[in-house]
């Protein structure tokens, strides 16, 4: 992995009406012809993503969107895709021209940014042209703005500096394992190889956790579950932590002495990308499921479905064995996520390794607003294996609430 994954970049969404110069602004900032520029309004149809480095912020993702005032049937679809970008946005830019009449389009964006508590900035582009309509409105309403010209490059460097100042302190995801390990600690990573594994490489969560161990000067030892006992015997002392793929929880649990801390890649990503406390509380819904209940399996990426696919095959089988109920499943993938969640009794999210935290937190917030419990793969599998308390214990001092509900559900699990 030679580049920072898109999911770990600060996502800067560029919004505005058609022909205000959103695409030309991105080209001016990146110094490349990244986005198509035309005098014809509505040239940008689908969101365009451009990875770049803005020092000292670091890796960023600039997202060029279709005009929020796009028209017609296709225009409506483009606007919908533009609004999906809002779910991923960490910092919002609203582009206007000097003579732009600011109205409901921009005001709705302002409302959304404020509701999401996201920083935003108006950019008056094409400032070489006459007109003060936009600036007068922004000044009278005390809204932050900067004047630039994508054509002459006036104000572009100041705009970059402004982005650095505005970058929210919380945008960088919560650590993977850096806050729970120490330099020189031995960390064992258990990475099973099955038909769902990509040929010749590890999956992204495993690579990222391994890199985080190395960045924190720990010793990362990688093995399959079939060689775990050999790896443990080769060590002079027990490892500081064992991190396993959730699919082999029970195998690793049975091999690993109770005193050795254990967690999983999915549990790490539950904290890194989402709200692990919401996932812990959400998994309790398993005890109340009934025949005919609908469950949403929410994947955040698209992939070729394998016979051993975790979301489509393994989880339904595990839940049938655990609940003994006739449950119905719907699977969504990539950017798809239903607007109406009311028919579901439980949402099970993937780890979210391919999307940023904003997208996962959007899904969690939608579930909370609909009063639908939500959990994720790792928390679910730990619960089904009867070791949920054990796999979240390493994070006890890092944003995880271990509460009395565990004791009640320990009793419930014993009945299975």
Buried (B, 14 or more C-beta within 10 A) or exposed (E): EEEBBBBBBBBBBBBBBBBBBBBBBBBBBBEEEBBBBEEEBBBBBEBBBBBBEBEEBEBBBBBBBBBBBBEEEEBEBBBEBBBBBBBBBBBBBBBBBBEBEBEEBBEEBBEBBEEBEBBBBBBBBBBEEEBEBBBEBBEEEEBEBBBBBBBEEBBBEEBEEBBEEBBEEEBBBBBBBBBBBEEEBBBBBBBBEEEBBEEEEBBBBBBBBBEBBEEBEBBBBBBBBEEBEEBBEEEEEBBBBBBBBBBBBBBBBEBBEEEBBBBBBBBBBBBBBBBBBBBBBBBBBBBEBEEEBEBBBBBBBEEEEEEEBBBBBBBBEBBEEBBEBEBBBEBBBEBEBBEEBEEBBBBBBBBBBBBBBBBBBBBBBBBBEBEBBBBBBBBBBBBBBBBBBBBBBBBEEBEBEBEEEBEEBEEEBEEE
